[in-house]
Amino acid sequence: MPPPLSPPVLDSRSPYERSEGLSFLPLSIPSPPEDWRSIDFGRWLASTFGWEFAESWRIATYALLILVGIVLATAWVNSRLKARGAEPGVVLDVIIFAVPLGLVGARAYHVLTHLGDYFYEGSNPWNPLQPGSVWAIWEGGNAIIGSLIGGAIGAYIGCRVTGLRFWTFADALAPAILLAQVIGRLGNYVNHELFGLPTDLPWGLEIPSPNPAIPVGLPEGTLFHPTFLYEMIWNTVGIVFLLTMERQFRLQRRRIAGLSIVVPVGDAQPRLQWGKVWALYLVWYGVGRVIFESIRIDPSEVFFGIRANVWGAFALIVIGVVLYLVQRRRHPGLEPSPYVPGREWVPGGAVDSDETYSDSDDPSDEAATEPELAATSGSQTPTS
């Protein structure tokens, strides 16, 4: 466990006192009230359908936000796969494996890196009905690194079942998972958790007492770095970064609403495939996570003076760099199809081609390059 923080030298006045004479400036970010943590839908069920047994049912806002993120990410991945020529809705056949294993991995990784929160004298961590149980995912505590590990295993299984190329799915997922993470971080805000070190910055986060993560000795009204907000901003910029790197954009003049405007237009064919977009995601997210984890104060296991999640973020960066370099060397061309050979999906009414392309990840079995595809198809640009 990290050593306790020494009380910093901070302005002990409340945010409201500090704002005197500066009422036009937001000198803090208020935390939402406690009752925002869950939504009372059981009372609605009881009054609407007469289900009195459900009157006490509540749904955790944190869990609801995760669900919204999954739904939006799934819709976007479906759209990106369709644009590559995959069967509409095939993403559902993959996420039925990826999402459950991703959630299991996320919770398992969090528990393993926060053992002191669940295993201590007098605790009952295995009872799912007890607060603080290792199963109480609705209380918060899900590690994205564990989610990536479990989700990758599930996605691989789903791709084997559907015939999709694993790296095609990973590239389609890369910006979408950042979107899901942006939405999911709002759950940390609602739960008053995973905030950073004390700060006097005007966007400091108010955390109501008592809160077990607040270090002992800090004055009342201390503000904290809103690391949830930092990560939301970082991930949003990351979406733009990935989409820009995936397709080369050029400035072109287009007529919009009767006006001739110069706008950036991306190439129809992605220039980064074979898992290279996913590799950039790992690097981008890993770099951001190193920064944000280094200023967080929630308890975590520490190895060689560094938080466990920082080590995990370092691993993401290394894996992303290695993956990009390896795939760049092994697959300099474009993927001939989002499916492995023999598993291609042919739209209804379409004529199947006798042509076959190489799909193997074996270095000696490369995909066709753009000139080769153009020569084969008789067109100037390859299709996928």
C-alpha positions in Angstrom: 0.0 0.0 0.0 1.3 3.5 -0.8 2.5 5.6 2.2 0.1 8.1 3.6 0.2 11.6 2.0 1.6 14.5 4.0 -1.0 17.2 4.4 -0.3 19.6 1.5 -0.3 23.4 1.9 -3.6 24.3 0.5 -6.1 27.2 0.7 -8.3 26.0 3.6 -11.2 28.2 2.6 -14.3 26.5 1.1 -14.9 26.8 -2.6 -17.6 29.3 -1.9 -15.3 31.5 0.2 -12.6 31.4 -2.5 -15.1 32.5 -5.1 -15.9 35.8 -3.4 -15.5 38.6 -5.9 -14.9 36.0 -8.7 -18.5 34.7 -9.0 -18.1 34.5 -12.8 -15.4 31.8 -12.5 -16.1 28.1 -11.7 -13.6 27.6 -8.9 -14.5 23.9 -8.3 -16.5 21.0 -9.8 -19.2 19.8 -7.5 -19.8 16.1 -7.0 -23.3 14.8 -7.7 -25.5 13.9 -4.7 -25.4 10.5 -3.2 -28.8 9.5 -4.5 -27.5 9.8 -8.1 -25.6 6.5 -7.5 -28.7 4.5 -8.3 -32.0 4.9 -10.0 -35.2 3.9 -8.3 -37.0 2.0 -11.0 -38.6 -0.6 -8.7 -41.1 2.0 -7.4 -42.1 2.7 -11.0 -42.6 -1.0 -11.7 -44.8 -1.3 -8.6 -47.0 1.7 -9.5 -47.2 0.9 -13.2 -47.6 -2.9 -13.2 -48.5 -3.6 -9.6 -45.3 -5.4 -9.0 -45.1 -4.7 -5.3 -42.3 -7.2 -4.8 -40.1 -5.0 -7.0 -40.7 -1.8 -5.1 -37.2 -1.9 -3.5 -35.4 -2.6 -6.8 -32.7 -0.1 -7.8 -30.2 0.0 -10.7 -26.7 1.3 -10.2 -26.0 4.4 -12.3 -22.5 3.1 -12.8 -23.8 -0.1 -14.3 -26.2 1.7 -16.5 -23.5 4.0 -17.9 -21.3 0.9 -18.6 -24.3 -0.6 -20.5 -24.9 2.6 -22.5 -21.2 2.6 -23.4 -21.3 -1.0 -24.6 -24.4 -0.4 -26.7 -23.0 2.7 -28.4 -19.6 1.0 -29.0 -21.3 -2.0 -30.5 -23.3 0.1 -32.9 -20.2 1.9 -34.0 -18.2 -1.3 -34.4 -21.1 -2.7 -36.5 -21.0 0.3 -38.8 -17.2 0.1 -39.2 -17.3 -3.6 -40.0 -20.1 -3.1 -42.5 -18.0 -0.5 -44.3 -15.2 -3.1 -44.6 -17.7 -5.6 -46.2 -18.6 -7.7 -43.2 -22.1 -9.0 -42.6 -24.4 -6.5 -40.8 -24.9 -7.5 -37.2 -22.0 -9.9 -37.1 -20.6 -7.9 -34.2 -23.3 -9.3 -32.0 -21.9 -12.8 -32.6 -18.6 -11.6 -31.3 -19.6 -9.5 -28.3 -21.6 -12.3 -26.8 -18.2 -13.8 -25.9 -16.2 -10.5 -25.6 -18.5 -8.6 -23.2 -19.0 -11.2 -20.5 -15.3 -12.2 -20.5 -14.3 -8.5 -20.5 -16.4 -7.8 -17.4 -15.0 -10.8 -15.6 -11.5 -9.7 -16.5 -12.1 -6.1 -15.5 -13.4 -7.1 -12.0 -10.7 -9.8 -11.5 -7.9 -7.4 -12.3 -9.3 -4.7 -10.0 -9.7 -7.1 -7.1 -6.1 -8.4 -7.6 -4.7 -4.9 -7.6 -6.8 -3.8 -4.6 -6.6 -6.8 -2.4 -6.6 -4.7 0.8 -10.1 -3.4 -0.1 -11.6 -6.9 0.0 -9.4 -9.1 2.2 -8.9 -7.8 5.7 -9.7 -8.9 9.2 -13.4 -9.3 9.6 -14.3 -9.0 5.9 -16.6 -11.4 4.1 -15.5 -10.9 0.5 -17.1 -14.0 -1.0 -20.7 -13.2 0.1 -22.4 -11.5 -2.9 -25.0 -10.0 -0.5 -22.5 -8.2 1.6 -21.2 -4.6 0.7 -17.6 -4.8 -0.4 -17.9 -8.2 -1.9 -15.6 -9.2 -4.7 -18.8 -9.8 -6.8 -20.3 -6.3 -6.1 -19.4 -4.9 -9.5 -22.3 -2.5 -9.2 -20.4 -0.7 -6.4 -17.7 0.3 -8.9 -14.2 -1.2 -9.3 -13.5 -2.4 -12.9 -10.1 -2.2 -14.4 -9.9 -1.5 -18.1 -6.6 -3.4 -18.4 -8.3 -6.5 -17.1 -11.2 -5.8 -19.4 -8.9 -5.7 -22.4 -7.4 -9.1 -21.5 -10.7 -10.8 -20.9 -12.4 -9.1 -23.8 -9.5 -10.0 -26.2 -9.9 -13.7 -25.3 -13.7 -13.4 -25.9 -13.3 -11.5 -29.1 -10.8 -14.1 -30.4 -13.3 -16.9 -29.7 -16.1 -14.9 -31.4 -14.0 -14.3 -34.4 -13.2 -18.0 -34.7 -16.9 -18.7 -34.6 -17.9 -16.1 -37.2 -14.9 -16.4 -39.5 -13.9 -12.7 -39.0 -10.3 -11.8 -38.9 -9.4 -11.0 -35.3 -7.3 -7.9 -36.3 -10.1 -6.6 -38.5 -12.4 -6.7 -35.5 -9.8 -5.1 -33.2 -9.2 -2.2 -35.6 -12.9 -1.6 -35.8 -13.2 -1.7 -32.0 -10.3 0.7 -31.3 -12.0 4.1 -31.5 -15.3 2.6 -30.2 -13.8 1.4 -27.0 -12.5 4.8 -26.3 -16.0 6.1 -26.7 -17.3 3.5 -24.2 -14.5 4.5 -21.8 -15.5 8.2 -22.0 -19.1 7.3 -21.0 -17.9 4.8 -18.3 -15.8 7.4 -16.6 -18.9 9.3 -15.7 -19.7 6.4 -13.4 -16.6 7.2 -11.3 -17.8 10.8 -11.1 -21.2 9.7 -9.8 -19.6 7.2 -7.3 -17.2 9.8 -5.9 -14.2 7.6 -6.7 -10.8 7.4 -8.4 -10.1 11.1 -8.0 -6.5 12.5 -7.9 -4.2 14.4 -5.6 -5.3 17.6 -3.8 -5.2 20.7 -5.9 -6.0 24.4 -5.8 -6.8 24.6 -9.5 -10.1 26.2 -10.4 -11.4 22.9 -11.8 -10.7 21.0 -8.6 -13.3 18.3 -7.7 -15.3 18.5 -4.5 -15.5 15.2 -2.7 -18.0 15.1 0.2 -16.9 13.6 3.5 -16.6 10.9 4.7 -14.9 9.2 1.9 -12.4 6.3 2.6 -10.1 7.4 -0.2 -9.5 10.9 1.3 -6.1 10.9 3.1 -6.2 11.6 6.8 -5.3 15.2 7.8 -6.6 17.1 4.9 -8.6 20.2 5.7 -12.4 20.3 5.1 -13.2 21.6 1.6 -10.0 20.3 0.0 -10.3 19.9 -3.8 -8.9 17.1 -5.8 -7.8 16.5 -9.4 -10.8 15.3 -11.4 -8.9 12.4 -13.0 -12.2 11.0 -14.5 -12.5 14.3 -16.5 -8.8 14.2 -17.6 -9.3 10.7 -18.9 -12.5 11.6 -20.7 -10.8 14.4 -22.5 -7.8 12.3 -23.3 -9.9 9.5 -24.7 -12.0 12.0 -26.8 -8.9 13.4 -28.4 -7.7 9.8 -28.9 -10.8 9.0 -31.0 -9.8 11.9 -33.3 -6.2 10.7 -33.3 -7.1 7.1 -34.3 -9.5 8.1 -37.0 -7.0 10.5 -38.5 -4.2 8.0 -38.5 -6.4 5.3 -39.9 -7.3 7.2 -43.0 -5.3 9.9 -44.7 -7.2 13.2 -44.8 -6.9 15.8 -47.5 -8.4 19.2 -47.7 -11.1 19.4 -50.5 -13.5 22.0 -51.5 -17.1 20.9 -51.0 -20.4 22.7 -51.4 -22.3 22.7 -48.0 -25.6 24.6 -47.6 -24.9 26.5 -50.8 -21.4 27.6 -49.7 -18.1 26.4 -51.1 -16.1 25.3 -48.0 -12.7 23.6 -47.7 -13.1 20.5 -45.4 -10.9 17.5 -44.5 -12.0 14.4 -46.4 -10.6 11.0 -45.5 -9.7 8.2 -48.0 -12.4 5.6 -48.6 -9.9 2.8 -47.9 -8.2 2.7 -44.5 -4.5 2.9 -44.8 -3.9 1.2 -41.4 -5.1 -2.4 -41.1 -3.9 -5.8 -39.7 -4.3 -4.6 -36.1 -2.3 -1.4 -36.5 -5.1 0.9 -35.4 -5.6 -1.3 -32.3 -1.8 -1.0 -31.6 -2.1 2.8 -31.7 -5.0 2.6 -29.3 -2.9 0.6 -26.8 -0.1 3.1 -27.0 -2.4 6.1 -26.7 -4.4 4.8 -23.8 -1.3 3.5 -22.1 0.4 6.8 -22.2 -2.6 8.6 -20.8 -3.1 6.0 -18.1 0.4 6.3 -16.9 -0.2 10.0 -16.3 -3.6 9.7 -14.6 -2.7 6.7 -12.4 0.4 8.6 -11.2 -1.8 11.3 -9.6 -4.6 9.2 -8.2 -4.7 8.6 -4.5 -7.1 5.6 -4.2 -5.4 2.6 -2.5 -3.6 0.2 -4.9 -0.9 -2.5 -4.8 2.6 -1.1 -5.3 5.5 -3.0 -6.8 9.0 -1.4 -6.7 7.5 1.9 -5.8 5.1 2.0 -8.7 1.3 1.4 -8.7 0.2 -1.8 -10.2 -2.0 -0.1 -12.8 1.0 2.0 -13.9 2.9 -1.2 -14.6 -0.1 -2.4 -16.5 -0.2 0.9 -18.6 3.5 0.4 -19.3 2.7 -3.1 -20.6 0.0 -1.6 -22.9 2.5 0.8 -24.4 5.1 -1.9 -25.0 2.6 -4.3 -26.5 1.2 -1.6 -28.8 4.6 -0.6 -30.1 5.7 -4.2 -30.7 2.4 -5.1 -32.4 2.6 -2.1 -34.7 6.2 -2.8 -35.8 5.6 -6.5 -36.2 2.4 -6.1 -38.2 3.9 -3.3 -40.3 6.7 -5.6 -41.4 4.6 -8.7 -41.8 1.6 -7.1 -43.5 2.6 -4.0 -45.5 -0.4 -4.4 -47.8 -4.2 -4.3 -47.2 -6.4 -7.0 -45.9 -8.1 -8.7 -48.8 -11.3 -9.3 -46.9 -12.6 -8.9 -43.3 -13.0 -12.7 -43.3 -10.5 -15.6 -43.3 -10.4 -17.7 -46.5 -13.3 -20.0 -46.9 -15.5 -18.1 -44.4 -16.4 -15.1 -46.5 -19.9 -13.6 -46.3 -21.6 -13.1 -49.7 -24.5 -10.6 -49.7 -27.8 -12.0 -51.0 -27.9 -12.0 -54.8 -24.2 -11.3 -55.1 -22.0 -13.5 -57.3 -19.2 -15.3 -55.4 -15.8 -14.9 -57.0 -13.4 -17.8 -57.6 -10.5 -15.6 -56.6 -8.9 -16.4 -53.3 -6.6 -14.2 -51.2 -4.1 -15.1 -48.6 -5.1 -14.5 -45.0 -2.5 -16.3 -42.9 -0.5 -14.4 -40.3 2.4 -16.5 -41.4 5.2 -14.1 -42.5 5.6 -16.0 -45.8 1.9 -15.6 -46.6 1.4 -11.9 -47.1 -1.8 -10.1 -48.1 -2.1 -8.6 -51.5 -0.7 -5.1 -51.8 -2.7 -2.2 -53.3 -1.1 -2.5 -56.8 -1.6 -6.3 -56.8 -5.3 -5.9 -55.9 -5.7 -3.2 -58.5 -4.2 -5.4 -61.2 -6.3 -8.4 -60.1 -9.6 -6.5 -60.0 -9.0 -4.3 -63.0 -9.7 -1.2 -61.0 -7.4 1.5 -59.7 -8.3 1.0 -56.0 -8.8 -2.2 -54.1 -12.1 -3.0 -52.5 -12.8 -4.7 -49.2 
